[in-house]
């Protein structure tokens, strides 16, 4: 069984993104998985309504972190699904 890693240990998650997730109440791998990429993205968007959040830095990074892959390796169909979920 995989341990519940801290966000900074996950693929695609650096200090800034980890801090943003913490600000909206997400502190661990399990919590990120619980909310999912789209919901986590929306939570940050609600926290920073005037800021443009690049999907590759947030939405795709979250999905990649959840799946333990680089965000660029997420297939185009899944990227489109994720974009639809946040629209």
Secondary structure in CASP SS format (residue, H / E / C, confidence):
PFRMAT SS
TARGET T0000
AUTHOR 0000-0000-0000
METHOD secondary structure of the structure
MODEL  1
X C 1.00
X C 1.00
X C 1.00
X C 1.00
X C 1.00
X E 1.00
X H 1.00
X H 1.00
X H 1.00
X C 1.00
X C 1.00
X C 1.00
X C 1.00
X C 1.00
X H 1.00
X H 1.00
X H 1.00
X H 1.00
X H 1.00
X H 1.00
X H 1.00
X H 1.00
X H 1.00
X C 1.00
X C 1.00
X C 1.00
X C 1.00
X E 1.00
X H 1.00
X H 1.00
X H 1.00
X H 1.00
X H 1.00
X H 1.00
X H 1.00
X H 1.00
X H 1.00
X H 1.00
X H 1.00
X H 1.00
X H 1.00
X H 1.00
X H 1.00
X H 1.00
X H 1.00
X H 1.00
X H 1.00
X C 1.00
X C 1.00
X C 1.00
X C 1.00
X C 1.00
X C 1.00
X C 1.00
X C 1.00
X C 1.00
X C 1.00
X C 1.00
X H 1.00
X H 1.00
X H 1.00
X H 1.00
X H 1.00
X H 1.00
X H 1.00
X H 1.00
X H 1.00
X C 1.00
X C 1.00
X C 1.00
X H 1.00
X H 1.00
X H 1.00
X C 1.00
X C 1.00
X H 1.00
X H 1.00
X H 1.00
X H 1.00
X H 1.00
X H 1.00
X H 1.00
X H 1.00
X H 1.00
X H 1.00
X H 1.00
X C 1.00
END
